[in-house]
Amino acid sequence: MIFRQFFDLSSSTFTYLIASRAGGEAIIIDPVKEQLAQYLLAIEQLELRLVHAIDTHTHADHVTALGDLRDATHCVTVMGEFSKAQCVSRQIREDELVGADGIELRALYTPGHTNESFSFVLDPAAPTAVFTGDVLLIRGSGRTDFQGGDAHRSWDSIVNKLFKLPDATTLYPAHDYKGWNASSIGEEKRFNPRLAGKTEAQYVEIMNGLHLPNPKMMDIAIPANLACGQPVAPATHQG
């Protein structure tokens, strides 16, 4: 299996490129527009054919490369069924599969960070990894204070869906701010300071008390990402 983890320094975003073999089909998850050249180089050098480009949710801190990858590779762009990004080629529901030449991902609806967030379970028959977007991070969790976020739904997604995966399932989030690049479901159950030993009420209190500033790119990134990262024409006003 081919697995590549890319990191965008400016937004602390992880992007994942996976394929069963060199020369085969590939899937990319949470690509960043500024890193497009890196992805295309890896795809070329490994002789891969990109068939799916996935965003776990509408990101607020960077512009997606979904549209650019579709233009360059003719891949299918994928987001969850509740995304407002009508530009994507395919909107998927919970338990639908995304496949590519020996790679299989199961879509898992995990709202909380946003109301349209999905996670993706690798090898769903016997899970080996899960790509959680922003809902569950390494020793943390995604903020719940905009884009339809909700701390109660975040708790439910994490505890009643993600934490039901086998403890050995490797956790690959869309971001990390502390220098970690992977964890596991079992580790997060035991050591995540927002979740381990906490009740739902305690978790909600923690999340509602964060009072974080808005992401710097938010006003640019969200409209751009609803257009799959393609330029958004400014609104015109009739006088």
Buried (B, 14 or more C-beta within 10 A) or exposed (E): EBEBEBBBEEBBBBBBBBBBBEEBBBBBBBBBBBBBEBBBEBBEEBEBBBBBBBBBBBBBBBBBBBBBBBBBBEBBBBBBBBBBBEBBBEBBEEEBEBEBBEBBBBBBBBBBBBBBBBBBBBBBEEBBBBBBBBBBBBBBBBBBBBBBBBBBBBBBBBBEBBBEBEEEBBBBBBBBEEEEEBBBBBBBBEEBEBBEEBEBEEBBEBBEEEEEEEBEBBEBBBEBBBBBBBEEEEEEEEE
